[in-house]
């Protein structure tokens, strides 16, 4: 659904790419905002599926198709960098507050589970990246191979951030429509927030 919405807005944005029209840049930026909120609201509120994942899919389609037709790429970057900064701040603040609340009821053994999950996540990421080196070379425009060192850097530099935290916050609040117990939802938020914290403390500082 998100990809379909992204494709519709992509066509709309490209049709507004008249560089001689004074308002073209503002119209294109406004359309990207409408795509972001529209894909979330339509998926979450109307269809009843994940708005976050729909939003991500729509964003991927836009990022792949609209840039050659963007009138002012600098303005587009500045607007979305500002939104990204504010959004990340809000999400990490909410995740920290809700995770701190959930930590009160978390068993001590879950802290060991968190460390184990962190190591497994890093191992899986490394395995996928190293195994995908031929695919990454094929996707490169000039067929540049991905070296072992570059794959290692991508593995270690893969920080966990806003998308996973947003999904965990949503699950903690609505508990999958009431199907999950609050304890289960709190554990999911604790593990997700804990992995994000470990990647920021361990990976990002080394």
N, C-alpha and C positions, 0 to 999 in steps of 0.2 A: 504493500500500500504506500509506504513512504517513497519507494522508488517511482511509483506512478505519479504521485503528487509532485515529486521533484522534477520529473520529466515535463509535466504540464507547466510548472513555473519556469523551468529552463527555457522552454519555447517562448514563454511570455517575456522573460528577461532579455533574451536574444533579439526579440522583435522590437524592444525598446532601446536598442544599441545605436541610436543615431547620434554620432559625435558632434553634429552641427546643432543639435537641439539642447537648449540651456538646461532643461529639467531632466534630461535623460539619466544622468547619474543619480539624482535623487529618486527617480522612479525605480531604477534598478535596485538601489539599496532598500527601498521600501518593499519591493517585491520579495527580496530575500528574507526580510523580517516576516512578511506575511506567510511565506513558505515554511519558515521555522515554526511559528506558532500554529499555523493552519494544519500542518502535518501532525503536530502533537494533539491538538484539540480534536481533530476529526478522528484520529485513531483511538484516542483514550476515551473521549466523551460520546462519540457516535457509534463507532464499530465495537469498542470494548476490547481492543488489543493494546499492546504496549506503545504508549506515546513516545517514550524515550527512543526505542529502537526504530520506530517510524521516522522520528526526527533525524536520527543518524543516517538512515537510508536515503532520505531526501537530501541531506547535506552532501552525501557522497556523490549523488547524481549531479547536483549543482556544481560541486568542485571539479567534476570531470568534464563539464560541458560548457560552462558559461564564460570562462575567463577570456577567451579571444574576443568576445563581444562586449566586455565590460568597458564602459566609457572612461571611468576614472578608477583604476585599480587601487591607487593610493587611498582614495576616500573610502572604498569598500574595505580595505585592510584596516584602516583606522577605526571605522565604526565597529567592525566585528571584533577587533582586538579589545576595544573598550567593553563591549558586551561580554566577551570571553572572560575578561578580568573580573568584572562584577559578578558574573554567573559563577565562576570558580570560587570566588570569595564566599558567596552565599551558600553554595553547596558544601564546601569544606567546613564552614561554620556550623551549618545544620548537622552535618555528619558528626562533627566533633561533639556537639551538644547531645545529640541523641545516642551516640556511642558511649559517651560518659555516663549517661543515664542507664544504658543497658549493662554497663560493666558492673553495676551494683549487684545484679542478679546472675552474673556469669560465674560458673564453677571454675575453680583454679585449674582443673585439668584442661579446660578450653584454651588457656594461655599456651599450654604445650601443643595443643592441636593447632593453634594459630601459627606457631613456628613451623610445624610440620607442613601445614598447607602452604605457607610462604615458600618453603624449599621445593615442594612439589610443583607449585606454579612456576617458579623459576626454571626448574628442570624441564617442564613441558614446553615453556616458551623457547628454551634453548634447543630442544629437540625439533620443534616445528621450524624454527628459523634455519638451523643447519641443514635440515632435510629439504627446505624450500630454496636453497641456494640456486639450483638450476632454474627454478621457476622465476626467481627474482632476476636472474641474468636474462631470461627470455623477455621479461616485462620491461627491461631497461631499453630506452630508445636506441642507444649505441651498443647494446649487448655487452655492457661492462660486467664482468663477473664479480660476485660478492665474495670477498676473501674471508678466510676463517677468522681473522682479527676483526673485520667489520661485523660479522655475524655475532661474535662474542660481545662486541660493544653494544649492538642492538639488543642482545639478550639482557645484558646487565642494565642498560639504559631504559628498559621498558617500564616506566613508572605507571602505577595504577592511579586513576584519577576520577574525573567528574562523572563519566557515564556509569561506571560501576557503582559509585556512591549514590548517584541519583536513583538508580534501580533499587538499591538496598534501602534508601530512605522511603521510597514509594512502598516497598514491601513491608517495611516496619510500620507504616501508617495504616495502610488498608488491609494488610495481612491476607493478600490474595482474595479479597472479597469476603473475609472472615473465615476462610477455609483453614488457615494456619493458626496455631496457638501463639499467643504473644511471646512466649518463651522462645519458640522457634524463630520468629521474626527478629527478636532481639539478638539471637545468636548469629543469624545471617548478617545483620548490620554490624555486629562486633567483628566478625571475621573479615568482612569486606573493608570496613574502616581500618582494622588492624593491618591488613595487607597493604593498603594505601599508605599507612603510617610507616610501616617497615621499609617500603620502597623509597619513601622520602628521606628516612633517617639513614638507612644503610646504602641503598643504591645511589641516591642523588648526591651523597656527600663523598663518594669514592670514585 
